[in-house]
């Protein structure tokens, strides 16, 4: 099951990418993220890990599984034994860029769990995307 939100941002792709990979700053941009703790050193990239705490949820450890600078990254964790993959994809547009956030839920219980979490997750990723937009456009 996929949940997706896309927004146009009037800022260069590079600016939004910098905000995207600065995962520890995410709580400054959105109320849907309480804290982010990097679990490794060095530049953020393939194999990087972070512990994310969100309101009314336990902390989850996410590991970067795909990374293409200025284009996209994906990372994965588990929820109730199911696989969760979060995606961040950036594409240039006439007004700046298009930012797409996705969450894929896979596993034998993905459909029933998805029915329970679809609305709050859709609202959360829309809020996160609005946060990226506000932060990127504020500093341009």
N, C-alpha and C positions, 0 to 999 in steps of 0.2 A: 504494500500500500504506500502510495506517495502523496505527500502533502507539499505544496509548492506556493511560493509567493514571489512575484516579480515587481520591481519598481524602477522607474527611471530616475537617475540622479544627475544633477547638473554639476558634475565635477569630473576631472580626468580619472580614467581607469586606475592610474598609478596611485592617486590619492585614496580611492576607495580600497584598493588592494592593501595599502599600508595600514589602513584602519582594520581591514579584515584579518590580517595576519598578526596584528598586535592584540592577540586574544586577551591578554591581561587587562587591557583597557576597556573591554566590552561592558563591564558594569557601569562605566561612566556614560555610555550611550543608550542603555536600555534597562528598564526595570525588570525585564524577564531574566536577567542574569545577576545573581547576588555576588558571586566571586568566581574568579578563574585563577588557578595556580598552575603555572608551567611545572612539569615534573622532570624536565631535562634542561640542559644548557645549550647555548648556541642558537643559531638562526632557526626560526620556525620553518619546518619543512617535512618531507616524507619521514614518517616514523616518530615525529614529535608527539609528546603526550601532555595532556592537561587534565586537571580535575576541575569540573564545573559544578557549581552549586546554583540551583534555581529555586525560587520561592516554592514552598510546600513540597519539595522533592529532596531526596537524598542526593549527595554528591555522586557524580558519575565520572569515570575516567574515560577520556576520549583519545584515540590514537589516529594520527593522520595516515590515511591509506592511499591517497592520490594527491599529487601536488604539481601544478603547472603555473609558475610565477605569472602574475598579472592576468591570469585566465580563470583558474579554479583550484580549489582544494576540497577534499572530502575527508571526513573522519568518522570513526565508528566506535560504538559502545554496545552494551546490551541492556535490555529492559525486560524483566520477567522471563528471561531465557530466550528472548527474541533479539535479533540483530537490528540496531538502529544505525543508519548512516546519514550524517548531515552533510549537505553539499552547499558550497558557495561558488557561484559562477558569475563572472564579469564579462560583459560584451560592450564594445564601443557603440555609441549611438550618435545621432546628429546633435543632440543636446548635451552629451557627456558620455553616459554609459547606462547600461541595464544591469541591475543586480538581481540575481535569482538565488533564493534560498530554498533548499529542499530538505525533506526528512523522509527517508525510506524506512519502512518497518517490514522486516522479513522474518519468517519462521512459521511454525505450525499454528501458532495462535495469533498471527499478525492481524487477521481480519477482525476477530472479536475485540482484541485490544485496540485496534485501529478505530473501531466504532466508538470506543470509550474516550480515546484521546484526540481524535481528529479535530474537533472544534477548538479545544484549548491550545493544541499545538498550532493550528492554523492562525489563531489569534496571536500567539507568541511570536511566530516567525514574521508575521506582518508588523508587529511592534518592533522586532529586532531590525527589520529592513528599514522602517521609518527612522530608527535611531541611527543607522548607518547613513541614511540620506541627510538627516539634520546635521550630523557631525561633519560629513564631507562638504556639504554646501556652506556651512558656517565658516569653514577655513579656506574657502576659495576666494 
